[in-house]
Amino acid sequence: MVTLRTFANAAEAALAKSVLDDHGISSSLADEASHLYGGAPTAMPVRLLVREDQREEALRILDTPGPELPDDFEVVGNLDPPAEASAPAVARELRNLQQTVRRIVVVSSILFFLLWCFVAYLLTDRPIYSERLWSEISSALRRSDFEKAGRIAQTAVKAYPNESWSHEWLAGVHFERKDFANAEAEYQRAYELLPSEQIRKRLQEIRELAKPLSSNPSSPTPPP
């Protein structure tokens, strides 16, 4: 292969190679990207290589001018350049793109804030429902507000009917009100759910306290 011609850029060299390929001339390009590493295009030109026996034919093809325009060809005047004609459309597209980007940023910020609030909510230590009930019962008993303590204890029993501690709470409220019969019944239910030694002893104490009241008919009836 011999160098047929050199070109300042790869586009011109590719065009010449395409012309030769159309005429059946075997050709190739050398140093297409050398200017990217070695300097300016004039310092490292692109070479068009052909077979030595086809060199004369290739030069003749490249030097032959292309077909001329017909005599009746008319040039349409007053045509705006494509770039100028599309400039308003490009500006409009850019504005629409900017608005879309702003919307995406706003929506992303809101979603990130909501996600942060949700994570903070999950990580915040909050008392569970049963703990809040026990806190309210204890507070009411300290103030001797047995009516409120009884209502809250009944709520605990309804919410957790199969838990021994809810019946113990209600039994404790009945005991504070000197209602030993209901206290015994709730402790009995708590013992059935959890037969522990502590509940058994407490149940025995309630029964011992209730004996004098049942053996003395003149004693007042415990409040319901």
Residue pairs with C-beta under 8 A, 6 or more apart in sequence:
1 28
1 49
1 50
1 51
1 52
2 49
2 50
2 51
2 52
2 55
3 30
3 47
3 48
3 49
4 27
4 48
4 49
4 50
4 55
4 58
4 59
4 62
5 16
5 47
5 48
5 62
6 45
6 46
6 47
6 48
7 13
7 16
7 45
7 46
7 47
7 48
8 41
8 42
8 45
8 46
9 41
9 46
10 29
10 32
10 33
10 46
12 46
13 29
13 32
13 46
13 47
13 48
14 29
16 48
16 62
17 27
17 28
17 29
17 48
19 61
19 62
20 27
20 48
20 50
20 58
20 61
20 62
21 27
23 57
23 61
25 50
25 54
25 57
25 58
25 61
26 50
26 51
26 54
27 48
27 49
27 50
27 58
28 48
28 49
29 46
29 47
29 48
29 49
30 46
30 47
30 49
31 44
31 45
31 46
31 47
32 46
34 44
34 46
35 41
35 43
35 44
35 46
38 44
50 58
127 135
129 159
130 156
130 159
130 160
130 165
130 166
133 152
133 155
133 156
133 159
133 169
134 156
134 169
136 148
136 152
137 149
137 152
137 153
137 156
137 169
137 173
140 146
140 148
140 149
140 152
141 149
141 172
141 173
141 176
146 173
146 176
146 177
149 173
149 176
150 170
150 173
150 174
150 177
153 166
153 169
153 170
153 172
153 173
154 170
156 166
156 169
156 170
157 166
157 167
157 169
157 170
159 166
160 166
162 193
163 193
164 190
164 191
164 193
164 194
164 196
164 199
165 190
167 186
167 187
167 189
167 190
167 193
168 186
168 187
168 190
168 199
168 202
170 186
171 182
171 183
171 184
171 185
171 186
171 187
171 190
171 202
171 206
172 183
174 180
174 182
174 183
174 186
175 183
175 206
177 223
178 222
178 223
179 222
179 223
179 224
180 206
180 209
180 210
180 213
180 222
181 210
181 222
182 222
182 224
183 206
184 203
184 206
184 207
184 210
187 199
187 202
187 203
187 206
188 203
190 199
191 199
191 200
191 203
212 219
213 219
213 222
